[in-house]
């Protein structure tokens, strides 16, 4: 009998067709519907779950048959990995295919903040361009400046590459482990977090959201940054204490910010961060190009197919579950 697959995110039609030809698919393109009896019935029978907003203990309790949860993103802070592992359920993500696109986005918003692109776009469209612009509307240079990357992983490195070879920037980085290869390739210099904050013209946060990185950047960190610095967040909203960022902007501790992510998404239109002219904001579009989102969905589908066929998925996060002692039948 065909295995049961619950899909909780919109996926390209070709991928949906393919999955429907292999599995009994229940499709919820707008997300899981935990108050919908039909959804709960499908979840109770599900062998695989693709693209959930959240897979926590609450959801897992309602999915006794589950063997794999496949995320359509590289970040997996929406998955309770500990609970999944305990149940012997595989968890997968979609690394690599979105690395360059996300690095491009981070550079786009960094540049937009430095050169005041969104602000001046509004200025022209509102009919305020009536004479040559003068100093109060000038931006700051990006080329030959210092960029500090916090979290020198796949995306951090792709940002370093653009900074070094595209913009002749000095690259500083802070990471849990030292990345010698990045040092060789991009001339990146490993620093303490505080040194990076004090020396960088642009501070880019690119770590995953974990227990350790929640609230990683707050008032203490903003106070250490240069008054001329621009802060860029591409990780997750919760890695920054948003009230502290508001306070830092109010006090002029930094020049501005560029944000792709917020603690609560979609961000409320009356969120104080949106009131600053010197904050560039976009709606979590790091990987949001048609080409990249298609590749992510394809990879997520490949992961789920492997898992449901009893193979090890290419992007298995909790490797422990394939160890024999994690086999559900051996669990107490
Ligand atoms: P990655 O390759 O795993 O890189 C993460 C890096 O952060 C690693 O180098 C890791 O260090 C470092 N790190 C983790 N915890 C740390 C800590 N406590 N202190 C210092 N460094 C720490 O992941 P990636 O593919 O670059 O993606 C990174 C994150 O970006 C994702 O988890 C996601 O949250 C976010 N993201 C956002 C978007 C978007 O649309 N805005 C798109 C894609 C990804 P180690 O080398 O020691 O492990």
py3Dmol code that shows the C-alpha trace and the ligand (Angstrom):
import py3Dmol

protein = """\
ATOM      1  CA  UNK A   1       0.000   0.000   0.000  1.00  0.00           C
ATOM      2  CA  UNK A   2       1.218   3.500  -0.793  1.00  0.00           C
ATOM      3  CA  UNK A   3       2.727   5.396   2.118  1.00  0.00           C
ATOM      4  CA  UNK A   4       0.947   8.472   3.459  1.00  0.00           C
ATOM      5  CA  UNK A   5       2.533  11.844   2.925  1.00  0.00           C
ATOM      6  CA  UNK A   6       1.250  15.127   4.350  1.00  0.00           C
ATOM      7  CA  UNK A   7       2.547  18.243   2.598  1.00  0.00           C
ATOM      8  CA  UNK A   8       2.223  21.485   4.575  1.00  0.00           C
ATOM      9  CA  UNK A   9       3.716  24.017   2.168  1.00  0.00           C
ATOM     10  CA  UNK A  10       3.055  25.034  -1.400  1.00  0.00           C
ATOM     11  CA  UNK A  11       5.360  23.071  -3.702  1.00  0.00           C
ATOM     12  CA  UNK A  12       5.823  23.357  -7.478  1.00  0.00           C
ATOM     13  CA  UNK A  13       3.194  21.437  -9.449  1.00  0.00           C
ATOM     14  CA  UNK A  14       5.682  19.079 -11.098  1.00  0.00           C
ATOM     15  CA  UNK A  15       6.985  17.989  -7.688  1.00  0.00           C
ATOM     16  CA  UNK A  16       3.472  17.572  -6.313  1.00  0.00           C
ATOM     17  CA  UNK A  17       2.508  15.446  -9.344  1.00  0.00           C
ATOM     18  CA  UNK A  18       5.536  13.243  -8.887  1.00  0.00           C
ATOM     19  CA  UNK A  19       4.900  12.746  -5.173  1.00  0.00           C
ATOM     20  CA  UNK A  20       1.227  12.013  -5.842  1.00  0.00           C
ATOM     21  CA  UNK A  21       2.238   9.301  -8.281  1.00  0.00           C
ATOM     22  CA  UNK A  22       4.213   7.563  -5.521  1.00  0.00           C
ATOM     23  CA  UNK A  23       2.325   8.261  -2.298  1.00  0.00           C
ATOM     24  CA  UNK A  24      -1.072   8.899  -0.841  1.00  0.00           C
ATOM     25  CA  UNK A  25      -0.676  12.664  -0.599  1.00  0.00           C
ATOM     26  CA  UNK A  26      -2.689  15.082   1.551  1.00  0.00           C
ATOM     27  CA  UNK A  27      -1.885  18.631   0.477  1.00  0.00           C
ATOM     28  CA  UNK A  28      -2.201  21.703   2.729  1.00  0.00           C
ATOM     29  CA  UNK A  29      -0.406  24.441   0.762  1.00  0.00           C
ATOM     30  CA  UNK A  30      -1.256  27.124   3.354  1.00  0.00           C
ATOM     31  CA  UNK A  31       0.255  25.235   6.272  1.00  0.00           C
ATOM     32  CA  UNK A  32      -0.785  22.688   8.841  1.00  0.00           C
ATOM     33  CA  UNK A  33      -4.342  23.014  10.127  1.00  0.00           C
ATOM     34  CA  UNK A  34      -4.212  21.656  13.665  1.00  0.00           C
ATOM     35  CA  UNK A  35      -7.846  22.582  14.322  1.00  0.00           C
ATOM     36  CA  UNK A  36      -9.074  20.828  11.183  1.00  0.00           C
ATOM     37  CA  UNK A  37     -10.312  17.261  11.899  1.00  0.00           C
ATOM     38  CA  UNK A  38      -9.455  16.215   8.330  1.00  0.00           C
ATOM     39  CA  UNK A  39      -5.865  17.404   8.753  1.00  0.00           C
ATOM     40  CA  UNK A  40      -5.570  15.602  12.114  1.00  0.00           C
ATOM     41  CA  UNK A  41      -6.868  12.381  10.544  1.00  0.00           C
ATOM     42  CA  UNK A  42      -4.220  12.605   7.797  1.00  0.00           C
ATOM     43  CA  UNK A  43      -1.547  13.428  10.347  1.00  0.00           C
ATOM     44  CA  UNK A  44      -2.506  10.384  12.439  1.00  0.00           C
ATOM     45  CA  UNK A  45      -1.812   8.168   9.407  1.00  0.00           C
ATOM     46  CA  UNK A  46       1.186  10.072   8.040  1.00  0.00           C
ATOM     47  CA  UNK A  47       4.476   8.292   7.333  1.00  0.00           C
ATOM     48  CA  UNK A  48       6.081  11.493   6.070  1.00  0.00           C
ATOM     49  CA  UNK A  49       5.594  15.202   6.689  1.00  0.00           C
ATOM     50  CA  UNK A  50       6.888  17.734   4.192  1.00  0.00           C
ATOM     51  CA  UNK A  51       7.428  21.427   4.967  1.00  0.00           C
ATOM     52  CA  UNK A  52       5.692  21.871   8.350  1.00  0.00           C
ATOM     53  CA  UNK A  53       5.786  25.291   9.986  1.00  0.00           C
ATOM     54  CA  UNK A  54       6.512  23.567  13.257  1.00  0.00           C
ATOM     55  CA  UNK A  55       7.156  19.977  14.310  1.00  0.00           C
ATOM     56  CA  UNK A  56       7.103  20.036  18.096  1.00  0.00           C
ATOM     57  CA  UNK A  57       5.949  17.575  20.760  1.00  0.00           C
ATOM     58  CA  UNK A  58       2.356  18.752  20.396  1.00  0.00           C
ATOM     59  CA  UNK A  59       2.268  17.883  16.685  1.00  0.00           C
ATOM     60  CA  UNK A  60       4.311  14.708  17.098  1.00  0.00           C
ATOM     61  CA  UNK A  61       1.829  13.312  19.607  1.00  0.00           C
ATOM     62  CA  UNK A  62      -0.781  13.456  16.856  1.00  0.00           C
ATOM     63  CA  UNK A  63       1.459  11.663  14.350  1.00  0.00           C
ATOM     64  CA  UNK A  64       2.160   8.196  15.761  1.00  0.00           C
ATOM     65  CA  UNK A  65       3.265   6.642  12.435  1.00  0.00           C
ATOM     66  CA  UNK A  66       5.705   9.330  11.374  1.00  0.00           C
ATOM     67  CA  UNK A  67       9.085   8.225  10.007  1.00  0.00           C
ATOM     68  CA  UNK A  68      10.439  11.408   8.464  1.00  0.00           C
ATOM     69  CA  UNK A  69       9.965  15.183   8.606  1.00  0.00           C
ATOM     70  CA  UNK A  70      11.445  17.023   5.645  1.00  0.00           C
ATOM     71  CA  UNK A  71      11.990  20.771   6.006  1.00  0.00           C
ATOM     72  CA  UNK A  72      12.043  23.010   2.940  1.00  0.00           C
ATOM     73  CA  UNK A  73      14.726  25.284   4.405  1.00  0.00           C
ATOM     74  CA  UNK A  74      18.264  24.997   5.700  1.00  0.00           C
ATOM     75  CA  UNK A  75      17.386  26.397   9.151  1.00  0.00           C
ATOM     76  CA  UNK A  76      15.558  23.864  11.302  1.00  0.00           C
ATOM     77  CA  UNK A  77      14.782  25.752  14.491  1.00  0.00           C
ATOM     78  CA  UNK A  78      11.103  24.905  13.759  1.00  0.00           C
ATOM     79  CA  UNK A  79      11.823  21.226  14.433  1.00  0.00           C
ATOM     80  CA  UNK A  80      12.138  19.736  17.903  1.00  0.00           C
ATOM     81  CA  UNK A  81      15.139  17.608  16.978  1.00  0.00           C
ATOM     82  CA  UNK A  82      15.396  16.084  20.430  1.00  0.00           C
ATOM     83  CA  UNK A  83      11.784  14.891  20.381  1.00  0.00           C
ATOM     84  CA  UNK A  84      12.089  13.638  16.798  1.00  0.00           C
ATOM     85  CA  UNK A  85      15.268  11.744  17.586  1.00  0.00           C
ATOM     86  CA  UNK A  86      13.757  10.194  20.686  1.00  0.00           C
ATOM     87  CA  UNK A  87      10.959   8.823  18.513  1.00  0.00           C
ATOM     88  CA  UNK A  88      13.435   7.627  15.858  1.00  0.00           C
ATOM     89  CA  UNK A  89      11.961  10.025  13.295  1.00  0.00           C
ATOM     90  CA  UNK A  90      14.344  11.334  10.643  1.00  0.00           C
ATOM     91  CA  UNK A  91      14.641  15.095  10.171  1.00  0.00           C
ATOM     92  CA  UNK A  92      16.056  16.632   6.990  1.00  0.00           C
ATOM     93  CA  UNK A  93      16.767  20.122   5.616  1.00  0.00           C
ATOM     94  CA  UNK A  94      17.873  21.712   2.331  1.00  0.00           C
ATOM     95  CA  UNK A  95      21.418  23.082   2.627  1.00  0.00           C
ATOM     96  CA  UNK A  96      23.688  24.308  -0.217  1.00  0.00           C
ATOM     97  CA  UNK A  97      21.049  24.911  -2.912  1.00  0.00           C
ATOM     98  CA  UNK A  98      20.100  28.241  -1.292  1.00  0.00           C
ATOM     99  CA  UNK A  99      23.552  29.396  -0.214  1.00  0.00           C
ATOM    100  CA  UNK A 100      24.375  31.759  -3.108  1.00  0.00           C
ATOM    101  CA  UNK A 101      20.866  33.185  -3.353  1.00  0.00           C
ATOM    102  CA  UNK A 102      20.778  33.960   0.369  1.00  0.00           C
ATOM    103  CA  UNK A 103      24.242  35.545   0.238  1.00  0.00           C
ATOM    104  CA  UNK A 104      23.040  37.695  -2.697  1.00  0.00           C
ATOM    105  CA  UNK A 105      20.031  38.815  -0.635  1.00  0.00           C
ATOM    106  CA  UNK A 106      22.231  39.742   2.312  1.00  0.00           C
ATOM    107  CA  UNK A 107      24.424  41.826   0.040  1.00  0.00           C
ATOM    108  CA  UNK A 108      21.374  43.413  -1.569  1.00  0.00           C
ATOM    109  CA  UNK A 109      19.991  44.631   1.776  1.00  0.00           C
ATOM    110  CA  UNK A 110      23.450  45.610   3.034  1.00  0.00           C
ATOM    111  CA  UNK A 111      23.957  47.740  -0.084  1.00  0.00           C
ATOM    112  CA  UNK A 112      20.425  49.122   0.168  1.00  0.00           C
ATOM    113  CA  UNK A 113      21.098  50.289   3.721  1.00  0.00           C
ATOM    114  CA  UNK A 114      24.527  51.744   2.927  1.00  0.00           C
ATOM    115  CA  UNK A 115      23.364  53.604  -0.168  1.00  0.00           C
ATOM    116  CA  UNK A 116      19.874  54.337   1.201  1.00  0.00           C
ATOM    117  CA  UNK A 117      18.200  52.696  -1.797  1.00  0.00           C
ATOM    118  CA  UNK A 118      14.718  52.126  -0.326  1.00  0.00           C
ATOM    119  CA  UNK A 119      14.629  55.537   1.322  1.00  0.00           C
ATOM    120  CA  UNK A 120      15.687  57.346  -1.854  1.00  0.00           C
ATOM    121  CA  UNK A 121      13.369  55.247  -3.991  1.00  0.00           C
ATOM    122  CA  UNK A 122      10.517  56.602  -1.844  1.00  0.00           C
ATOM    123  CA  UNK A 123      12.030  60.099  -2.103  1.00  0.00           C
ATOM    124  CA  UNK A 124      11.871  60.050  -5.919  1.00  0.00           C
ATOM    125  CA  UNK A 125       8.430  58.444  -6.112  1.00  0.00           C
ATOM    126  CA  UNK A 126       7.014  60.962  -3.639  1.00  0.00           C
ATOM    127  CA  UNK A 127       8.112  63.801  -5.944  1.00  0.00           C
ATOM    128  CA  UNK A 128      10.737  65.127  -3.510  1.00  0.00           C
ATOM    129  CA  UNK A 129      13.567  65.124  -6.090  1.00  0.00           C
ATOM    130  CA  UNK A 130      13.347  68.728  -7.142  1.00  0.00           C
ATOM    131  CA  UNK A 131      17.046  69.734  -7.074  1.00  0.00           C
ATOM    132  CA  UNK A 132      20.486  68.074  -7.019  1.00  0.00           C
ATOM    133  CA  UNK A 133      20.795  65.985  -3.928  1.00  0.00           C
ATOM    134  CA  UNK A 134      23.140  67.199  -1.210  1.00  0.00           C
ATOM    135  CA  UNK A 135      25.041  65.745   1.704  1.00  0.00           C
ATOM    136  CA  UNK A 136      22.095  64.946   3.950  1.00  0.00           C
ATOM    137  CA  UNK A 137      21.048  62.283   1.432  1.00  0.00           C
ATOM    138  CA  UNK A 138      24.510  60.796   0.809  1.00  0.00           C
ATOM    139  CA  UNK A 139      25.165  57.202   1.691  1.00  0.00           C
ATOM    140  CA  UNK A 140      28.359  55.476   2.777  1.00  0.00           C
ATOM    141  CA  UNK A 141      30.810  53.370   0.768  1.00  0.00           C
ATOM    142  CA  UNK A 142      30.782  49.619   0.967  1.00  0.00           C
ATOM    143  CA  UNK A 143      33.902  48.839  -1.070  1.00  0.00           C
ATOM    144  CA  UNK A 144      37.200  48.707   0.850  1.00  0.00           C
ATOM    145  CA  UNK A 145      35.364  48.739   4.190  1.00  0.00           C
ATOM    146  CA  UNK A 146      35.414  46.060   6.888  1.00  0.00           C
ATOM    147  CA  UNK A 147      32.694  43.446   7.084  1.00  0.00           C
ATOM    148  CA  UNK A 148      32.308  41.273  10.194  1.00  0.00           C
ATOM    149  CA  UNK A 149      30.510  37.977   9.667  1.00  0.00           C
ATOM    150  CA  UNK A 150      29.089  36.206  12.707  1.00  0.00           C
ATOM    151  CA  UNK A 151      28.530  32.559  11.733  1.00  0.00           C
ATOM    152  CA  UNK A 152      31.016  31.612   9.025  1.00  0.00           C
ATOM    153  CA  UNK A 153      29.088  28.632   7.662  1.00  0.00           C
ATOM    154  CA  UNK A 154      28.007  27.982   4.087  1.00  0.00           C
ATOM    155  CA  UNK A 155      26.152  31.291   3.698  1.00  0.00           C
ATOM    156  CA  UNK A 156      28.678  33.239   5.784  1.00  0.00           C
ATOM    157  CA  UNK A 157      31.431  32.063   3.441  1.00  0.00           C
ATOM    158  CA  UNK A 158      29.430  32.994   0.347  1.00  0.00           C
ATOM    159  CA  UNK A 159      29.021  36.493   1.817  1.00  0.00           C
ATOM    160  CA  UNK A 160      32.766  36.625   2.546  1.00  0.00           C
ATOM    161  CA  UNK A 161      33.504  35.686  -1.078  1.00  0.00           C
ATOM    162  CA  UNK A 162      31.327  38.504  -2.412  1.00  0.00           C
ATOM    163  CA  UNK A 163      32.810  40.967   0.082  1.00  0.00           C
ATOM    164  CA  UNK A 164      36.434  40.060  -0.633  1.00  0.00           C
ATOM    165  CA  UNK A 165      36.377  39.630  -4.406  1.00  0.00           C
ATOM    166  CA  UNK A 166      33.440  41.833  -5.370  1.00  0.00           C
ATOM    167  CA  UNK A 167      33.994  44.775  -3.046  1.00  0.00           C
ATOM    168  CA  UNK A 168      37.661  44.555  -1.931  1.00  0.00           C
ATOM    169  CA  UNK A 169      36.498  44.441   1.676  1.00  0.00           C
ATOM    170  CA  UNK A 170      38.440  43.307   4.715  1.00  0.00           C
ATOM    171  CA  UNK A 171      36.693  40.296   6.158  1.00  0.00           C
ATOM    172  CA  UNK A 172      36.538  39.587   9.893  1.00  0.00           C
ATOM    173  CA  UNK A 173      34.618  36.649  11.270  1.00  0.00           C
ATOM    174  CA  UNK A 174      33.476  35.090  14.502  1.00  0.00           C
ATOM    175  CA  UNK A 175      32.412  31.461  14.580  1.00  0.00           C
ATOM    176  CA  UNK A 176      32.095  28.630  17.049  1.00  0.00           C
ATOM    177  CA  UNK A 177      34.997  26.870  15.318  1.00  0.00           C
ATOM    178  CA  UNK A 178      37.818  28.466  13.425  1.00  0.00           C
ATOM    179  CA  UNK A 179      37.485  28.145   9.624  1.00  0.00           C
ATOM    180  CA  UNK A 180      41.036  27.998   8.249  1.00  0.00           C
ATOM    181  CA  UNK A 181      39.823  27.354   4.713  1.00  0.00           C
ATOM    182  CA  UNK A 182      37.809  30.585   4.728  1.00  0.00           C
ATOM    183  CA  UNK A 183      40.857  32.395   6.049  1.00  0.00           C
ATOM    184  CA  UNK A 184      42.942  31.122   3.142  1.00  0.00           C
ATOM    185  CA  UNK A 185      40.302  31.672   0.481  1.00  0.00           C
ATOM    186  CA  UNK A 186      38.983  35.099   1.489  1.00  0.00           C
ATOM    187  CA  UNK A 187      41.707  36.464   3.722  1.00  0.00           C
ATOM    188  CA  UNK A 188      39.154  36.312   6.533  1.00  0.00           C
ATOM    189  CA  UNK A 189      40.518  37.133   9.980  1.00  0.00           C
ATOM    190  CA  UNK A 190      39.223  35.211  12.999  1.00  0.00           C
ATOM    191  CA  UNK A 191      38.323  37.503  15.927  1.00  0.00           C
ATOM    192  CA  UNK A 192      36.572  37.476  19.224  1.00  0.00           C
ATOM    193  CA  UNK A 193      32.969  38.611  18.999  1.00  0.00           C
ATOM    194  CA  UNK A 194      33.788  41.902  20.736  1.00  0.00           C
ATOM    195  CA  UNK A 195      36.725  42.690  18.435  1.00  0.00           C
ATOM    196  CA  UNK A 196      34.552  42.005  15.407  1.00  0.00           C
ATOM    197  CA  UNK A 197      31.811  44.290  16.743  1.00  0.00           C
ATOM    198  CA  UNK A 198      34.255  47.100  17.502  1.00  0.00           C
ATOM    199  CA  UNK A 199      36.094  46.980  14.167  1.00  0.00           C
ATOM    200  CA  UNK A 200      33.420  46.270  11.566  1.00  0.00           C
ATOM    201  CA  UNK A 201      31.651  48.794   9.349  1.00  0.00           C
ATOM    202  CA  UNK A 202      29.064  46.136   8.511  1.00  0.00           C
ATOM    203  CA  UNK A 203      28.092  43.420  10.988  1.00  0.00           C
ATOM    204  CA  UNK A 204      26.291  40.480   9.389  1.00  0.00           C
ATOM    205  CA  UNK A 205      24.606  37.851  11.566  1.00  0.00           C
ATOM    206  CA  UNK A 206      24.332  34.455   9.874  1.00  0.00           C
ATOM    207  CA  UNK A 207      24.205  31.820  12.641  1.00  0.00           C
ATOM    208  CA  UNK A 208      21.356  29.332  13.007  1.00  0.00           C
ATOM    209  CA  UNK A 209      18.833  29.945  15.797  1.00  0.00           C
ATOM    210  CA  UNK A 210      19.707  27.618  18.670  1.00  0.00           C
ATOM    211  CA  UNK A 211      19.540  27.753  22.470  1.00  0.00           C
ATOM    212  CA  UNK A 212      23.016  29.336  22.391  1.00  0.00           C
ATOM    213  CA  UNK A 213      22.286  31.981  19.748  1.00  0.00           C
ATOM    214  CA  UNK A 214      18.854  33.118  20.985  1.00  0.00           C
ATOM    215  CA  UNK A 215      19.216  36.791  21.929  1.00  0.00           C
ATOM    216  CA  UNK A 216      22.861  36.692  20.816  1.00  0.00           C
ATOM    217  CA  UNK A 217      22.935  40.350  19.817  1.00  0.00           C
ATOM    218  CA  UNK A 218      21.578  42.853  22.328  1.00  0.00           C
ATOM    219  CA  UNK A 219      22.302  46.267  23.745  1.00  0.00           C
ATOM    220  CA  UNK A 220      25.787  45.295  24.974  1.00  0.00           C
ATOM    221  CA  UNK A 221      26.733  44.206  21.451  1.00  0.00           C
ATOM    222  CA  UNK A 222      25.149  47.253  19.765  1.00  0.00           C
ATOM    223  CA  UNK A 223      27.026  49.502  22.208  1.00  0.00           C
ATOM    224  CA  UNK A 224      30.302  47.971  21.094  1.00  0.00           C
ATOM    225  CA  UNK A 225      29.614  48.587  17.392  1.00  0.00           C
ATOM    226  CA  UNK A 226      30.847  51.716  15.614  1.00  0.00           C
ATOM    227  CA  UNK A 227      28.330  54.560  15.525  1.00  0.00           C
ATOM    228  CA  UNK A 228      28.728  54.392  11.749  1.00  0.00           C
ATOM    229  CA  UNK A 229      28.064  50.630  11.575  1.00  0.00           C
ATOM    230  CA  UNK A 230      25.228  48.945   9.731  1.00  0.00           C
ATOM    231  CA  UNK A 231      23.825  45.760  11.253  1.00  0.00           C
ATOM    232  CA  UNK A 232      22.444  43.059   8.925  1.00  0.00           C
ATOM    233  CA  UNK A 233      20.351  40.147  10.198  1.00  0.00           C
ATOM    234  CA  UNK A 234      19.824  37.176   7.868  1.00  0.00           C
ATOM    235  CA  UNK A 235      19.733  34.403  10.472  1.00  0.00           C
ATOM    236  CA  UNK A 236      16.466  34.337  12.407  1.00  0.00           C
ATOM    237  CA  UNK A 237      14.669  37.158  14.225  1.00  0.00           C
ATOM    238  CA  UNK A 238      15.150  35.646  17.681  1.00  0.00           C
ATOM    239  CA  UNK A 239      18.953  35.794  17.458  1.00  0.00           C
ATOM    240  CA  UNK A 240      18.586  39.522  18.094  1.00  0.00           C
ATOM    241  CA  UNK A 241      16.852  41.203  21.013  1.00  0.00           C
ATOM    242  CA  UNK A 242      14.576  43.367  18.939  1.00  0.00           C
ATOM    243  CA  UNK A 243      13.776  45.891  21.713  1.00  0.00           C
ATOM    244  CA  UNK A 244      17.521  46.408  22.106  1.00  0.00           C
ATOM    245  CA  UNK A 245      17.919  47.025  18.389  1.00  0.00           C
ATOM    246  CA  UNK A 246      15.123  49.605  18.606  1.00  0.00           C
ATOM    247  CA  UNK A 247      16.908  51.227  21.546  1.00  0.00           C
ATOM    248  CA  UNK A 248      20.258  51.190  19.716  1.00  0.00           C
ATOM    249  CA  UNK A 249      18.683  52.921  16.723  1.00  0.00           C
ATOM    250  CA  UNK A 250      16.900  55.444  18.975  1.00  0.00           C
ATOM    251  CA  UNK A 251      20.123  56.281  20.767  1.00  0.00           C
ATOM    252  CA  UNK A 252      22.110  56.409  17.522  1.00  0.00           C
ATOM    253  CA  UNK A 253      24.468  53.657  18.705  1.00  0.00           C
ATOM    254  CA  UNK A 254      24.606  52.400  15.105  1.00  0.00           C
ATOM    255  CA  UNK A 255      23.951  54.034  11.745  1.00  0.00           C
ATOM    256  CA  UNK A 256      21.258  51.640  10.565  1.00  0.00           C
ATOM    257  CA  UNK A 257      20.096  48.098  10.029  1.00  0.00           C
ATOM    258  CA  UNK A 258      19.027  45.766   7.255  1.00  0.00           C
ATOM    259  CA  UNK A 259      16.628  43.020   8.295  1.00  0.00           C
ATOM    260  CA  UNK A 260      15.305  39.977   6.481  1.00  0.00           C
ATOM    261  CA  UNK A 261      13.978  38.229   9.586  1.00  0.00           C
ATOM    262  CA  UNK A 262      11.851  39.068  12.612  1.00  0.00           C
ATOM    263  CA  UNK A 263      11.001  37.315  15.867  1.00  0.00           C
ATOM    264  CA  UNK A 264       7.368  37.203  14.790  1.00  0.00           C
ATOM    265  CA  UNK A 265       6.669  36.797  11.102  1.00  0.00           C
ATOM    266  CA  UNK A 266       4.924  38.343   9.284  1.00  0.00           C
ATOM    267  CA  UNK A 267       6.095  41.371  11.255  1.00  0.00           C
ATOM    268  CA  UNK A 268       3.286  43.654  12.500  1.00  0.00           C
ATOM    269  CA  UNK A 269       3.000  46.830  10.452  1.00  0.00           C
ATOM    270  CA  UNK A 270       3.217  48.898  13.659  1.00  0.00           C
ATOM    271  CA  UNK A 271       6.426  47.196  14.845  1.00  0.00           C
ATOM    272  CA  UNK A 272       8.741  49.971  16.099  1.00  0.00           C
ATOM    273  CA  UNK A 273      11.580  48.753  13.848  1.00  0.00           C
ATOM    274  CA  UNK A 274       9.526  49.681  10.799  1.00  0.00           C
ATOM    275  CA  UNK A 275       9.340  53.315  11.891  1.00  0.00           C
ATOM    276  CA  UNK A 276      13.015  54.004  11.223  1.00  0.00           C
ATOM    277  CA  UNK A 277      14.002  55.512   7.878  1.00  0.00           C
ATOM    278  CA  UNK A 278      17.463  53.950   8.378  1.00  0.00           C
ATOM    279  CA  UNK A 279      16.142  50.392   8.636  1.00  0.00           C
ATOM    280  CA  UNK A 280      15.878  48.487   5.377  1.00  0.00           C
ATOM    281  CA  UNK A 281      13.443  45.622   5.632  1.00  0.00           C
ATOM    282  CA  UNK A 282      12.299  42.726   3.456  1.00  0.00           C
ATOM    283  CA  UNK A 283       9.859  39.878   4.238  1.00  0.00           C
ATOM    284  CA  UNK A 284      12.201  36.920   4.862  1.00  0.00           C
ATOM    285  CA  UNK A 285      13.249  36.587   1.224  1.00  0.00           C
ATOM    286  CA  UNK A 286      16.761  35.185   1.733  1.00  0.00           C
ATOM    287  CA  UNK A 287      16.203  32.220  -0.578  1.00  0.00           C
ATOM    288  CA  UNK A 288      13.121  33.552  -2.347  1.00  0.00           C
ATOM    289  CA  UNK A 289      13.866  33.251  -6.042  1.00  0.00           C
ATOM    290  CA  UNK A 290      11.868  30.944  -8.277  1.00  0.00           C
ATOM    291  CA  UNK A 291      14.951  28.937  -9.259  1.00  0.00           C
ATOM    292  CA  UNK A 292      16.166  28.440  -5.707  1.00  0.00           C
ATOM    293  CA  UNK A 293      12.780  27.700  -4.148  1.00  0.00           C
ATOM    294  CA  UNK A 294      12.232  25.052  -6.865  1.00  0.00           C
ATOM    295  CA  UNK A 295      15.592  23.476  -6.050  1.00  0.00           C
ATOM    296  CA  UNK A 296      14.777  23.507  -2.326  1.00  0.00           C
ATOM    297  CA  UNK A 297      11.430  21.788  -2.914  1.00  0.00           C
ATOM    298  CA  UNK A 298      13.122  19.210  -5.177  1.00  0.00           C
ATOM    299  CA  UNK A 299      15.757  18.467  -2.541  1.00  0.00           C
ATOM    300  CA  UNK A 300      13.131  18.244   0.213  1.00  0.00           C
ATOM    301  CA  UNK A 301      11.177  15.786  -1.964  1.00  0.00           C
ATOM    302  CA  UNK A 302      14.339  13.749  -2.571  1.00  0.00           C
ATOM    303  CA  UNK A 303      14.951  13.636   1.180  1.00  0.00           C
ATOM    304  CA  UNK A 304      11.436  12.411   1.898  1.00  0.00           C
ATOM    305  CA  UNK A 305      11.523   9.821  -0.884  1.00  0.00           C
ATOM    306  CA  UNK A 306      14.780   8.382   0.470  1.00  0.00           C
ATOM    307  CA  UNK A 307      13.427   8.268   4.006  1.00  0.00           C
ATOM    308  CA  UNK A 308      10.166   6.608   3.004  1.00  0.00           C
ATOM    309  CA  UNK A 309      12.051   4.056   0.911  1.00  0.00           C
ATOM    310  CA  UNK A 310      14.129   3.100   3.931  1.00  0.00           C
ATOM    311  CA  UNK A 311      17.323   4.753   2.653  1.00  0.00           C
ATOM    312  CA  UNK A 312      19.413   7.373   4.423  1.00  0.00           C
ATOM    313  CA  UNK A 313      18.265  10.779   3.105  1.00  0.00           C
ATOM    314  CA  UNK A 314      21.029  12.968   1.631  1.00  0.00           C
ATOM    315  CA  UNK A 315      20.439  15.736   4.188  1.00  0.00           C
ATOM    316  CA  UNK A 316      19.704  13.866   7.365  1.00  0.00           C
ATOM    317  CA  UNK A 317      20.109  16.166  10.386  1.00  0.00           C
ATOM    318  CA  UNK A 318      19.764  13.674  13.231  1.00  0.00           C
ATOM    319  CA  UNK A 319      22.193  11.011  12.019  1.00  0.00           C
ATOM    320  CA  UNK A 320      21.702   9.153  15.318  1.00  0.00           C
ATOM    321  CA  UNK A 321      18.309   7.818  14.203  1.00  0.00           C
ATOM    322  CA  UNK A 322      19.869   5.553  11.588  1.00  0.00           C
ATOM    323  CA  UNK A 323      21.978   3.882  14.282  1.00  0.00           C
ATOM    324  CA  UNK A 324      20.375   0.535  15.195  1.00  0.00           C
ATOM    325  CA  UNK A 325      19.671   1.502  18.796  1.00  0.00           C
ATOM    326  CA  UNK A 326      17.394   4.284  17.553  1.00  0.00           C
ATOM    327  CA  UNK A 327      15.208   1.965  15.572  1.00  0.00           C
ATOM    328  CA  UNK A 328      11.688   2.648  16.953  1.00  0.00           C
ATOM    329  CA  UNK A 329      11.211  -1.036  17.745  1.00  0.00           C
ATOM    330  CA  UNK A 330      14.260  -0.959  20.018  1.00  0.00           C
ATOM    331  CA  UNK A 331      13.049   2.093  21.935  1.00  0.00           C
ATOM    332  CA  UNK A 332      11.697   1.716  25.413  1.00  0.00           C
TER     333      UNK A 332
END
"""
ligand_1 = """\
48
LIG
P 25.770 26.486 8.401
O 26.605 26.155 7.213
O 25.449 25.428 9.373
O 26.467 27.720 9.139
C 26.154 28.151 10.428
C 27.412 28.666 11.054
O 27.081 29.266 12.295
C 28.446 27.564 11.305
O 29.695 27.971 10.836
C 28.395 27.412 12.823
O 29.637 27.067 13.396
C 28.033 28.830 13.262
N 27.476 28.800 14.598
C 26.490 28.028 15.090
N 26.276 28.299 16.385
C 27.163 29.251 16.737
C 27.446 29.933 17.939
N 26.760 29.690 19.060
N 28.447 30.853 17.927
C 29.140 31.096 16.810
N 28.921 30.477 15.632
C 27.935 29.571 15.592
O 24.374 27.071 7.930
P 24.049 28.007 6.689
O 23.586 27.181 5.552
O 25.159 28.983 6.487
O 22.754 28.767 7.279
C 22.879 29.515 8.470
C 21.536 30.015 8.961
O 21.074 31.047 8.132
C 20.390 28.997 8.939
O 20.423 28.138 10.062
C 19.176 29.874 8.935
O 18.777 30.184 10.251
C 19.674 31.139 8.242
N 19.114 31.278 6.882
C 18.295 32.321 6.648
C 17.766 32.488 5.385
C 16.872 33.646 5.110
O 15.998 33.539 4.269
N 17.068 34.764 5.763
C 18.058 31.593 4.352
C 18.904 30.546 4.647
C 19.434 30.397 5.924
P 30.285 25.611 13.314
O 31.099 25.641 12.069
O 31.083 25.530 14.527
O 29.143 24.642 13.268
"""
view = py3Dmol.view(width=600, height=400)
view.addModel(protein, "pdb")
view.setStyle({"model": 0}, {"cartoon": {"style": "trace"}})
view.addModel(ligand_1, "xyz")
view.setStyle({"model": 1}, {"stick": {}})
view.zoomTo()
view.show()
